Amino acid sequence: MNIHPVPSSGLGAAVLAGIPPATRHPAHIAVALGSRAAAFLGSQHPTVDFLLRSGGCSAVHFTNSFAVSSSLPSTPMGFAATPHPAWEEAGAVALALLGAFSLLPAAYASENGGAIFQHLTTQPGAGAGAKKSKDELRGHTDAVFHALPGEARTGCSVSPDFVVLIGLRNPGPTYTRVISLTPLLKLHLAAHEVSALLDPVFDVSPQPSFALGGLVEHDLSLAKHSAHGYVMRYSNTKVVADPHLHPKQDAVLQKVSSILTSPPPGLVDRVAVNPGDILFINNRVALHGRDKVAHATPGGSSRWIVRTYGVNASSVPLHPQSPGACVLMP
């Protein structure tokens, strides 16, 4: 099991006690309340800090971390999550957890105008976006177009170190998929196939949620990293290799896609991000996806996950290099 469960009943109350709502601003909450979250977790789960900082596991699942409001409105159908009293405490606890592990909350100007929180919900209509919001997602890393640690990317910031999922509703439930990079590489790919992923021959384009044009050619899909061993960017459609110019690399990508389509036993961990839960997914050493959404009718009491990102302070630049570039916050 590569998902580390952390029962966290009482965390929300400990973090938010005596803090008036007016002070809960996303740009400051991680710093302001991070020490409270760190003290709470340190007394009960002293190994969590090591697991997150070292990349020692693919995901950490904080269960029952906050009390879900009884006045939640209908599940929204837009992406950018504007502040709402019914879920502001959930967001504040997630940001406090980021601060507890010395992570910075991150948003991208190119994604929904830089909103720090994004709704992950089913969408109305019959278009591709609506269909994707309901279908299974086999596995990917977030912000594939953006830089890996140590890479230079003109006018573009680094991709997030962590994807943070906050559970508000999850009827069914619908399970989030986490695929650890190490067993994928060691158990399911040959050494020469791993080597092929290290070649800078891949073409990378932005995922649909990012309003970025263009294409990065001759890029890496897999990179060596001093702390993690290997880090990866992967998308079934946005990281590709020309089958005529680079048949070996294309073949490896096709094999990875096939593995994720019909994963062997033990490769995929499935976790339900239930109301009150917060899931930290390491975007460097894990792919993540989702089962087909249960009870997928948009709005009402359908699945409602709020997402934010976290980055290590060493992941720079933290500010845009040009208009429209990515913005890492605070």
C-alpha positions as CSV (number, residue, x, y, z in Angstrom):
1,M,0.0,0.0,0.0
2,N,1.6,3.3,-1.1
3,I,-1.1,5.5,0.4
4,H,-0.3,6.3,4.0
5,P,-3.6,6.7,6.1
6,V,-3.5,9.4,8.8
7,P,-6.6,9.5,11.0
8,S,-7.0,13.1,11.8
9,S,-10.2,13.6,13.9
10,G,-9.9,16.9,15.7
11,L,-7.4,18.4,13.4
12,G,-9.8,21.1,12.0
13,A,-10.9,22.1,15.5
14,A,-7.3,22.3,16.7
15,V,-6.2,24.4,13.8
16,L,-9.1,26.8,13.6
17,A,-9.9,27.3,17.3
18,G,-10.3,31.0,18.0
19,I,-9.5,32.2,14.5
20,P,-12.2,34.5,13.1
21,P,-13.2,33.8,9.5
22,A,-11.9,37.2,8.3
23,T,-8.3,36.1,8.9
24,R,-8.6,33.0,6.8
25,H,-7.2,34.4,3.6
26,P,-5.6,31.8,1.3
27,A,-2.4,33.8,0.8
28,H,-1.6,33.8,4.5
29,I,-3.4,30.8,6.1
30,A,-0.6,28.3,5.5
31,V,1.9,30.4,7.3
32,A,-0.5,31.5,10.0
33,L,-1.9,28.1,10.9
34,G,0.8,25.7,9.7
35,S,2.4,25.5,13.2
36,R,-0.9,24.4,14.7
37,A,-1.3,21.7,12.2
38,A,2.3,20.6,12.7
39,A,1.9,20.4,16.5
40,F,-1.3,18.4,16.2
41,L,0.1,15.9,13.7
42,G,3.5,15.7,15.4
43,S,1.9,14.5,18.7
44,Q,-0.1,11.7,17.0
45,H,1.6,10.9,13.7
46,P,5.3,11.8,14.0
47,T,6.4,9.9,10.8
48,V,4.1,11.9,8.5
49,D,6.5,14.8,8.2
50,F,9.3,12.4,7.0
51,L,7.0,10.7,4.5
52,L,6.0,13.9,2.9
53,R,9.4,15.6,2.9
54,S,11.3,12.5,1.7
55,G,8.8,11.4,-1.0
56,G,8.7,8.2,1.0
57,C,5.1,7.4,-0.2
58,S,3.0,8.3,-3.1
59,A,0.1,9.8,-1.1
60,V,-0.9,10.7,2.4
61,H,-4.6,10.4,3.2
62,F,-5.8,12.6,6.1
63,T,-9.1,11.2,7.2
64,N,-11.8,13.1,9.1
65,S,-9.7,16.2,9.0
66,F,-12.5,18.7,9.2
67,A,-16.2,18.8,9.9
68,V,-18.3,19.1,6.7
69,S,-20.8,21.9,6.9
70,S,-24.5,20.9,7.1
71,S,-25.3,23.9,4.9
72,L,-23.3,22.9,1.8
73,P,-25.0,24.3,-1.3
74,S,-25.6,22.2,-4.4
75,T,-22.5,20.9,-6.0
76,P,-21.1,23.6,-8.3
77,M,-20.6,23.2,-12.0
78,G,-17.8,25.7,-12.5
79,F,-14.1,25.2,-12.0
80,A,-12.9,28.3,-10.2
81,A,-13.8,28.0,-6.5
82,T,-14.8,31.4,-5.1
83,P,-14.9,31.6,-1.3
84,H,-18.0,30.3,0.4
85,P,-18.7,30.0,4.1
86,A,-19.9,26.4,3.7
87,W,-16.4,25.1,2.7
88,E,-14.0,27.8,3.9
89,E,-13.0,25.8,6.9
90,A,-12.1,22.8,4.7
91,G,-9.9,25.0,2.6
92,A,-8.3,26.5,5.7
93,V,-7.4,23.1,7.1
94,A,-5.9,22.0,3.8
95,L,-3.8,25.2,3.6
96,A,-2.7,24.7,7.3
97,L,-1.5,21.2,6.3
98,L,0.5,22.7,3.5
99,G,2.1,25.1,6.0
100,A,2.7,22.2,8.5
101,F,5.0,20.6,5.9
102,S,6.7,23.9,4.8
103,L,4.8,23.8,1.4
104,L,3.5,26.9,-0.3
105,P,0.0,27.0,-1.7
106,A,0.2,27.2,-5.5
107,A,-2.0,28.5,-8.3
108,Y,-1.4,29.2,-12.0
109,A,-2.6,32.3,-13.8
110,S,-3.1,30.2,-16.8
111,E,-5.6,27.9,-15.1
112,N,-9.0,29.6,-14.4
113,G,-7.4,32.9,-13.7
114,G,-5.2,31.8,-10.9
115,A,-7.9,30.6,-8.5
116,I,-6.2,29.0,-5.5
117,F,-9.0,26.4,-5.3
118,Q,-10.6,24.5,-8.1
119,H,-13.8,22.5,-8.1
120,L,-13.5,19.0,-9.5
121,T,-17.1,18.1,-10.3
122,T,-19.2,16.6,-13.1
123,Q,-20.0,19.1,-15.8
124,P,-23.3,19.5,-17.7
125,G,-23.7,19.0,-21.5
126,A,-22.5,16.5,-24.1
127,G,-19.1,17.9,-25.1
128,A,-15.7,16.4,-24.5
129,G,-15.1,18.3,-21.2
130,A,-18.4,17.1,-19.8
131,K,-17.7,13.5,-20.9
132,K,-14.2,13.6,-19.3
133,S,-15.6,14.9,-16.0
134,K,-17.6,11.6,-15.7
135,D,-15.3,9.0,-17.3
136,E,-12.5,7.2,-15.7
137,L,-9.0,8.8,-15.7
138,R,-6.4,6.2,-16.0
139,G,-3.4,8.1,-14.6
140,H,-1.4,11.3,-15.2
141,T,0.6,13.9,-13.5
142,D,-0.7,17.5,-13.2
143,A,0.6,20.4,-15.2
144,V,2.7,18.3,-17.6
145,F,3.5,21.4,-19.7
146,H,5.3,23.0,-16.8
147,A,8.9,22.5,-15.6
148,L,10.1,19.6,-13.5
149,P,12.5,20.6,-10.6
150,G,15.8,21.8,-12.0
151,E,14.4,22.4,-15.6
152,A,14.3,25.8,-17.3
153,R,11.0,26.7,-18.9
154,T,10.7,30.1,-20.6
155,G,7.8,32.1,-19.2
156,C,6.6,29.1,-17.2
157,S,6.9,28.0,-13.6
158,V,7.5,24.6,-12.1
159,S,4.7,22.1,-11.9
160,P,3.3,21.4,-8.5
161,D,5.0,19.1,-6.1
162,F,1.7,18.0,-4.5
163,V,-1.9,17.7,-5.7
164,V,-4.2,18.3,-2.7
165,L,-7.8,16.9,-2.9
166,I,-10.4,18.0,-0.4
167,G,-13.5,15.9,0.0
168,L,-16.9,17.6,0.4
169,R,-19.2,15.0,-1.3
170,N,-18.5,11.5,-2.6
171,P,-21.6,9.5,-3.2
172,G,-20.9,5.9,-4.4
173,P,-18.1,6.5,-3.5
174,T,-15.9,7.3,-6.6
175,Y,-12.3,6.1,-5.9
176,T,-9.2,8.1,-6.7
177,R,-6.4,6.1,-8.3
178,V,-2.8,6.5,-7.2
179,I,-0.1,4.7,-9.3
180,S,3.4,4.8,-7.7
181,L,6.2,5.4,-10.1
182,T,8.8,3.0,-8.6
183,P,6.9,-0.2,-9.1
184,L,5.7,1.0,-12.5
185,L,9.3,1.4,-13.6
186,K,10.9,-1.5,-11.8
187,L,8.3,-4.2,-12.1
188,H,6.6,-3.4,-15.4
189,L,9.2,-1.8,-17.7
190,A,12.5,-3.2,-18.8
191,A,15.7,-1.3,-18.2
192,H,16.0,-0.3,-21.8
193,E,12.4,1.0,-21.7
194,V,13.2,3.2,-18.6
195,S,16.2,4.5,-20.4
196,A,14.1,5.4,-23.4
197,L,11.9,7.6,-21.2
198,L,15.0,9.5,-20.1
199,D,15.7,10.6,-23.7
200,P,14.8,14.3,-24.5
201,V,12.7,13.5,-27.5
202,F,9.1,13.9,-26.3
203,D,6.6,16.6,-27.4
204,V,4.6,18.1,-24.5
205,S,1.5,20.2,-24.8
206,P,-0.7,21.8,-22.1
207,Q,-3.6,19.9,-20.5
208,P,-7.0,21.4,-21.3
209,S,-7.5,23.2,-18.0
210,F,-4.5,25.4,-18.8
211,A,-4.9,28.3,-21.2
212,L,-1.5,28.0,-22.7
213,G,-0.7,27.6,-26.3
214,G,2.2,26.0,-28.0
215,L,4.2,22.9,-27.8
216,V,7.5,22.0,-26.1
217,E,9.6,19.7,-28.3
218,H,12.5,17.5,-27.4
219,D,11.5,17.2,-23.7
220,L,11.9,14.6,-21.0
221,S,9.1,12.3,-19.8
222,L,11.3,10.9,-17.0
223,A,14.1,12.6,-15.2
224,K,16.6,11.7,-12.5
225,H,16.2,13.6,-9.2
226,S,18.6,13.8,-6.3
227,A,15.9,13.3,-3.7
228,H,13.3,11.1,-5.4
229,G,15.5,9.0,-7.7
230,Y,13.1,9.5,-10.7
231,V,10.4,12.0,-11.3
232,M,8.0,11.9,-14.2
233,R,5.6,13.9,-16.3
234,Y,3.0,11.8,-18.0
235,S,-0.3,12.3,-19.9
236,N,-1.8,9.8,-22.3
237,T,-2.4,12.5,-24.9
238,K,-0.2,15.4,-23.9
239,V,3.2,13.7,-23.7
240,V,3.9,12.0,-27.0
241,A,6.8,10.7,-29.1
242,D,6.8,10.8,-32.9
243,P,6.4,7.1,-33.9
244,H,8.5,7.6,-37.1
245,L,11.4,9.6,-35.6
246,H,11.4,7.9,-32.2
247,P,9.7,4.5,-32.4
248,K,11.3,3.1,-29.2
249,Q,10.1,6.0,-27.1
250,D,6.6,5.9,-28.7
251,A,6.5,2.1,-28.0
252,V,7.2,2.7,-24.3
253,L,4.5,5.3,-24.0
254,Q,2.1,2.9,-25.7
255,K,3.1,0.2,-23.2
256,V,2.6,2.6,-20.2
257,S,-0.9,3.5,-21.6
258,S,-1.7,-0.2,-22.0
259,I,-0.6,-0.9,-18.4
260,L,-2.8,1.9,-17.0
261,T,-5.7,0.7,-19.1
262,S,-5.5,-2.8,-17.7
263,P,-3.4,-2.5,-14.6
264,P,-1.8,-5.6,-13.1
265,P,-2.8,-6.5,-9.5
266,G,-1.1,-4.3,-6.9
267,L,-0.1,-1.4,-9.2
268,V,-3.0,0.9,-8.5
269,D,-4.1,2.0,-5.1
270,R,-7.7,3.2,-4.9
271,V,-8.8,5.5,-2.1
272,A,-12.1,7.2,-1.4
273,V,-11.7,10.9,-0.7
274,N,-14.8,11.1,1.5
275,P,-16.3,14.2,3.1
276,G,-13.9,15.5,5.7
277,D,-10.8,13.9,4.0
278,I,-7.8,15.5,2.5
279,L,-5.5,13.6,0.2
280,F,-1.9,14.7,-0.6
281,I,-0.7,13.1,-3.8
282,N,3.0,13.4,-4.6
283,N,3.0,14.7,-8.2
284,R,6.7,13.8,-8.6
285,V,6.6,10.1,-7.8
286,A,3.0,9.1,-8.5
287,L,0.4,9.3,-11.3
288,H,-3.2,9.8,-10.3
289,G,-6.6,9.3,-11.9
290,R,-10.1,8.3,-11.0
291,D,-12.6,5.6,-11.5
292,K,-15.7,6.3,-13.5
293,V,-17.8,8.7,-11.5
294,A,-20.7,7.3,-9.6
295,H,-24.0,9.2,-9.5
296,A,-22.7,11.5,-12.2
297,T,-25.7,13.8,-12.7
298,P,-24.2,17.3,-12.4
299,G,-25.1,19.6,-9.5
300,G,-27.3,18.5,-6.6
301,S,-25.6,16.1,-4.3
302,S,-23.1,14.7,-6.9
303,R,-19.4,14.3,-6.2
304,W,-17.6,17.4,-5.0
305,I,-13.8,17.5,-4.6
306,V,-11.9,20.8,-4.2
307,R,-8.3,20.8,-5.4
308,T,-5.3,22.9,-4.7
309,Y,-1.6,22.6,-5.2
310,G,1.5,22.6,-3.0
311,V,5.1,23.4,-3.9
312,N,8.3,23.2,-2.0
313,A,9.9,26.5,-1.3
314,S,12.9,25.3,-3.4
315,S,10.7,24.9,-6.4
316,V,11.3,28.2,-8.2
317,P,10.5,30.6,-9.9
318,L,7.6,31.6,-7.7
319,H,6.5,34.5,-9.8
320,P,5.6,34.9,-13.5
321,Q,8.3,35.6,-16.0
322,S,6.0,37.1,-18.6
323,P,2.3,38.0,-18.9
324,G,0.1,35.0,-18.9
325,A,2.8,32.8,-17.4
326,C,2.2,30.5,-14.5
327,V,2.0,32.1,-11.0
328,L,3.0,30.2,-8.0
329,M,1.4,31.6,-4.8
330,P,1.5,33.1,-2.2
